[in-house]
Amino acid sequence: MGLGMGERASLLASSGVFVVLLWIGTSLARGKGFVLLLGGMVLLGFALWRFSRGHRDTLYALYFSTLLLVAPILVAELALRSSGCLLAGRLANYVHGGYHDEPEGIYARDAHLGRALRPGVRRRMYWNGHWWWHEANADGYRGPALKRAAAVFLGDSLVYGHGVETPDTVAARFTSATGRPAANLGLQGACLLQALVLLHDKGLPLRPEVVFLCVHPNDLADVAFWYEPDEVRRFLADSREAPYVPLVRYGLRTTDRTLSNWWLMHGAVPLRSARLLRGVLRQASLEPERGGPRAEVTAPGRRPWLPGEGVLREPFAADDPGATEELRLAWAASRHAVERMKGLCDDAGARLVLFDLGYPREFSAAVEALAGALEIRYSPAGRVALERARAGDEVYLADDGHWSPLGSRVVARELAGAARLR
């Protein structure tokens, strides 16, 4: 059957619309959607062949069924993106969090960091009921890109400013208190080995006068997660004259080179409804993606958070003769990383200042002892924040263990007193 010019143009346009709808619909299956997309294209070809022979029912049925599939997806996507958080708990964190290296995530994979902040990314973030804007500058850290910084901040999500807007991070509050520019090199889930990499690659080129390093109790577990034991031992065996930068585990620094993964990263539409579907299917075992925050969370209710007595009294067993080999190796690597950072700072004419969360108490005491052993200045900023919280101030985010805007201000003021900027 011959088709007129107008009918051909209409058929071409409608086929284009179908392909777009098919692309959206098959993206719900994430990486596996590529196979479904190819299958849909084959069906389209068959339907067009039937149409050219006067059988229009196949093409109309294909269009209608695809529209029925995609319409609910578009409605769900609109609701997820425009109506606040319709979800709760771990599922909401997974769908809206942004702590991942898939499209719309804030990370890119890195051989030495595991996860680095993608430069120039701006997106709305969510965790445990808190919304905030993540804005990474062109140099790949939060806050304004600087040519020179009086202070550089290193640490994990506490320093990054999880749960608070950029002006309420510790680095920004430090700038407000001192009038001096500060660079926020905080990276969620980072240990001290990763902080060393960030200091060398991004911190010292800013020619800081002081470098603040936040040490977190999770740092030891993070060493074990990110690095193979042999890489840690190789790092421990290096010297100041021949430094070694360890590589993170192979599966954490690279992605599988499969068609499915390529399609997920570069071809599929980044649907939050697709993350919702995946999260629902695996919710029983749903855990925060590495790089996301890990904090003790109270029962929902928007209550001020406080570390319990059990957390405060947790023993620090890394130096205990009965400690596991993994724990002792992680602590030795952390000490070595701090020692390396001190050497880099000394060479650059910068002062290194250590601080921590103030808890567990034995861990905080170990950090202070480490600072004393290496002749590094220690600030009790985390302990001051903890005592303010125990006195009733909302130093921590509700239902979350990260510093609130008030907590950031308290910590920044304490650190400003320790900075002794020229």
TAGI-V706560 format. One record per pair of residues at least 24 apart in sequence whose C-alpha atoms are under 8 Angstrom apart, sorted by the first residue. I is the first residue (numbers start at 1). GAP is how many residues later the second one is. D is the distance in Angstrom with one decimal. If there is no record, write none. Layout:
# TAGI-V706560
<<I	GAP	D> <I	GAP	D>>
This chain:
# TAGI-V706560
<<1	51	5.8> <1	52	5.6> <1	53	6.3> <2	50	7.5> <3	49	8.0> <18	45	6.6> <18	48	7.6> <21	45	7.0> <21	46	7.1> <21	49	6.4> <22	44	6.7> <22	48	7.7> <23	245	7.2> <23	246	7.4> <24	46	6.9> <24	244	7.6> <24	245	6.1> <25	41	7.7> <25	44	6.6> <25	45	5.2> <25	48	7.2> <26	242	7.9> <27	241	5.0> <27	242	5.6> <27	243	7.5> <27	244	7.1> <27	247	7.2> <28	243	6.9> <28	245	7.0> <28	246	4.6> <28	249	7.8> <29	245	6.7> <30	233	7.8> <30	234	5.5> <30	238	6.4> <30	244	6.6> <31	228	7.9> <31	229	4.4> <31	230	5.5> <31	231	7.4> <31	232	5.3> <31	233	4.3> <31	234	8.0> <31	237	7.2> <32	228	5.7> <32	231	8.0> <32	232	8.0> <33	227	7.9> <33	230	7.9> <33	235	7.4> <34	226	6.9> <34	229	6.4> <34	234	7.8> <73	200	6.9> <76	197	6.4> <77	194	6.9> <77	195	6.4> <77	196	5.7> <80	192	7.1> <80	193	7.4> <81	191	8.0> <85	44	8.0> <88	40	7.9> <88	41	7.8> <89	39	6.7> <90	193	7.9> <90	196	7.1> <90	197	7.4> <90	198	7.5> <91	185	7.3> <91	188	6.1> <91	189	7.3> <91	192	6.9> <91	195	7.7> <92	34	7.9> <92	35	7.5> <92	36	7.9> <93	33	6.4> <93	34	5.1> <93	35	6.7> <93	195	7.7> <94	181	7.4> <94	182	7.8> <94	185	6.9> <94	194	7.0> <94	195	7.8> <95	177	6.0> <95	178	7.9> <95	180	5.5> <95	181	5.7> <95	184	7.4> <96	29	6.4> <96	30	5.5> <96	31	7.6> <96	176	7.5> <97	28	5.4> <97	29	4.7> <97	30	5.8> <98	27	6.1> <98	28	7.5> <99	190	6.7> <99	191	7.8> <99	192	6.2> <99	193	5.2> <100	189	6.6> <100	190	7.8> <100	191	7.3> <100	192	7.8> <102	162	7.6> <102	163	6.0> <103	161	8.0> <103	162	6.0> <103	163	7.8> <103	167	5.9> <104	166	6.7> <109	143	7.4> <109	144	5.4> <109	145	6.6> <110	143	5.4> <110	144	7.7> <111	136	5.7> <111	137	6.1> <111	142	4.8> <111	143	7.6> <112	82	7.2> <112	85	7.4> <112	133	7.1> <112	134	6.3> <112	135	4.8> <112	136	5.6> <112	141	7.6> <113	77	7.8> <113	81	5.4> <113	84	7.3> <113	134	7.8> <113	135	6.8> <114	112	7.0> <114	134	5.9> <114	138	5.7> <114	139	5.2> <115	138	7.7> <115	176	7.1> <116	24	7.6> <116	71	7.5> <117	24	6.4> <117	70	7.5> <126	37	7.4> <127	36	7.0> <128	271	6.7> <128	272	6.6> <130	33	5.7> <131	32	6.5> <131	33	7.8> <132	31	6.0> <132	32	5.8> <132	33	5.5> <133	31	8.0> <133	32	6.0> <133	33	7.6> <134	31	7.6> <134	32	7.6> <135	31	7.8> <141	42	7.9> <141	43	6.4> <141	44	5.7> <141	45	7.6> <142	24	7.2> <142	41	7.9> <142	42	5.9> <142	43	7.1> <142	44	7.9> <143	29	7.7> <143	40	7.2> <143	41	6.6> <144	39	7.8> <145	38	7.9> <146	35	7.9> <146	37	7.2> <146	60	7.3> <147	59	6.1> <148	33	7.7> <148	57	7.8> <148	58	4.4> <148	59	6.0> <148	60	7.0> <149	31	7.6> <149	32	5.1> <149	33	5.1> <149	34	6.1> <149	57	5.4> <149	58	6.5> <149	59	5.2> <149	60	7.8> <150	30	6.0> <150	31	5.6> <150	32	5.8> <150	57	7.4> <150	58	4.6> <150	59	5.2> <150	60	6.6> <150	271	7.6> <151	29	7.7> <151	30	6.7> <151	31	4.6> <151	32	6.4> <151	57	5.1> <151	58	6.0> <151	59	4.9> <151	60	5.7> <151	61	7.3> <152	30	5.6> <152	31	4.8> <152	32	6.3> <152	33	7.0> <152	51	6.1> <152	56	6.3> <152	58	6.6> <152	59	4.8> <152	60	6.1> <153	29	7.3> <153	30	6.1> <153	31	5.1> <153	32	5.6> <153	33	6.6> <153	58	6.0> <153	59	4.9> <153	60	6.2> <153	61	7.8> <154	30	7.0> <154	31	5.2> <154	32	5.1> <154	33	7.8> <154	41	6.0> <154	44	7.8> <154	45	7.5> <154	57	7.5> <154	58	6.1> <154	59	4.8> <154	60	6.2> <155	30	7.3> <155	31	4.8> <155	32	6.4> <155	33	7.9> <155	35	6.7> <155	36	7.4> <155	37	7.6> <155	40	6.5> <155	58	5.9> <155	59	4.8> <155	60	6.6> <155	61	7.8> <156	30	5.1> <156	31	4.7> <156	32	4.5> <156	33	5.5> <156	34	5.1> <156	35	7.2> <156	58	7.5> <156	60	7.6> <157	29	6.4> <157	30	5.9> <157	31	4.2> <157	32	6.5> <157	135	7.9> <157	136	6.3> <157	245	7.8> <158	28	7.5> <158	30	7.9> <158	244	5.9> <158	245	6.5> <159	25	7.1> <159	26	7.7> <159	27	4.8> <159	28	7.5> <159	55	7.3> <160	24	6.5> <160	25	6.9> <160	26	4.1> <160	27	5.8> <160	28	6.7> <161	25	7.8> <161	241	7.9> <161	242	7.6> <162	131	7.7> <162	240	6.7> <163	234	7.5> <163	239	7.4> <163	241	7.6> <164	240	6.8> <164	241	6.6> <168	236	7.9> <168	237	5.0> <168	240	6.5> <168	241	7.5> <169	236	7.1> <169	239	5.8> <170	238	4.7> <170	239	6.5> <170	241	6.8> <170	242	5.4> <171	241	7.1> <173	235	6.7> <173	236	5.6> <173	239	5.8> <173	240	7.8> <174	235	7.6> <174	238	4.8> <174	239	6.6> <174	241	7.6> <174	242	6.3> <177	235	7.5> <177	236	6.5> <177	239	7.0> <178	238	6.7> <187	104	7.9> <188	103	5.0> <188	104	5.9> <188	105	6.3> <189	30	8.0> <189	33	6.9> <189	101	6.8> <189	102	4.4> <189	103	6.3> <189	104	6.5> <189	105	7.9> <190	29	7.1> <190	32	6.8> <190	101	7.3> <191	25	8.0> <191	27	7.7> <191	28	4.6> <191	29	7.2> <191	31	5.6> <191	32	6.1> <191	143	7.9> <192	27	6.7> <192	31	7.9> <192	142	5.7> <192	145	6.1> <192	146	7.1> <193	30	7.4> <193	140	7.5> <193	141	6.7> <193	144	5.7> <196	141	6.3> <196	142	7.7> <196	144	7.5> <196	145	6.1> <197	48	7.4> <199	142	7.5> <200	144	7.7> <204	141	7.7> <204	144	7.3> <207	141	7.4> <207	143	7.8> <208	142	6.1> <209	140	7.0> <209	141	4.6> <209	142	6.3> <209	212	6.8> <210	140	5.1> <210	141	4.6> <210	142	5.9> <210	143	7.3> <210	209	6.5> <210	211	7.6> <211	134	7.7> <211	139	6.8> <211	140	6.0> <211	141	4.8> <211	142	6.1> <212	140	6.1> <212	141	4.9> <212	142	6.0> <212	143	7.4> <213	139	7.3> <213	140	6.2> <213	141	5.0> <213	142	6.3> <214	140	6.1> <214	141	5.0> <214	142	5.2> <214	143	7.8> <215	139	7.2> <215	140	6.3> <215	141	4.9> <215	142	7.6> <215	152	7.4> <216	140	6.0> <216	141	6.7> <217	143	7.7> <217	146	6.9> <219	115	7.9> <220	107	6.7> <220	110	5.2> <220	111	6.2> <220	114	7.4> <221	106	7.7> <221	109	7.5> <223	107	5.7> <224	102	6.9> <224	103	8.0> <224	106	6.5> <226	26	7.4> <229	97	7.7> <229	100	7.8> <232	97	7.5> <232	98	7.8> <232	101	6.6> <233	96	7.8> <233	100	8.0> <235	98	7.4> <236	96	7.6> <236	97	6.1> <236	100	6.7> <240	100	7.2> <240	103	7.9> <295	105	6.4> <295	106	5.2> <295	107	7.3> <296	104	6.7> <296	105	6.0> <297	102	5.3> <297	103	5.1> <297	104	6.6> <298	101	5.1> <298	102	7.1> <299	100	7.0> <300	99	6.4> <301	98	7.3> <302	96	5.1> <302	97	5.6> <303	95	5.1> <303	96	5.9> <304	90	6.1> <304	92	6.7> <304	93	6.6> <304	94	4.5> <304	95	6.5> <305	89	7.8> <305	91	5.7> <305	92	6.4> <305	93	5.4> <305	94	5.6> <305	95	6.2> <305	96	6.2> <306	83	7.0> <306	84	7.3> <306	90	7.2> <306	95	7.3> <307	94	7.7> <311	48	7.3> <311	49	5.8> <312	47	5.4> <312	48	4.3> <312	49	5.7> <313	47	5.9> <313	48	6.3> <313	49	7.3> <314	46	5.7> <314	47	7.5> <314	48	7.1> <315	45	7.5> <315	47	5.9> <315	48	7.4> <316	46	5.5> <316	47	5.4> <316	50	7.8> <335	35	7.4> <339	35	6.9> <342	34	7.6> <352	24	6.3> <352	25	6.7> <353	24	4.9> <353	25	5.6> <353	26	6.8> <353	65	7.9> <353	66	7.9> <354	24	4.8> <354	25	6.2> <355	24	5.1> <355	25	6.2> <355	26	6.4> <355	27	6.6> <356	24	7.4> <356	25	7.3> <356	26	5.3> <356	27	7.8> <357	24	7.7> <357	25	4.2> <357	26	6.4> <357	28	8.0> <357	29	7.5> <358	24	4.5> <358	25	3.9> <358	26	7.6> <358	27	7.8> <358	28	6.4> <359	24	7.3> <359	27	7.9> <379	35	7.4> <379	36	6.7> <379	39	6.7> <380	34	7.7> <381	29	7.6> <381	30	5.1> <381	31	7.8> <381	33	5.3> <381	34	6.5> <382	29	6.4> <384	26	7.6> <384	27	7.5> <384	30	8.0> <385	25	6.1> <385	26	6.3>>
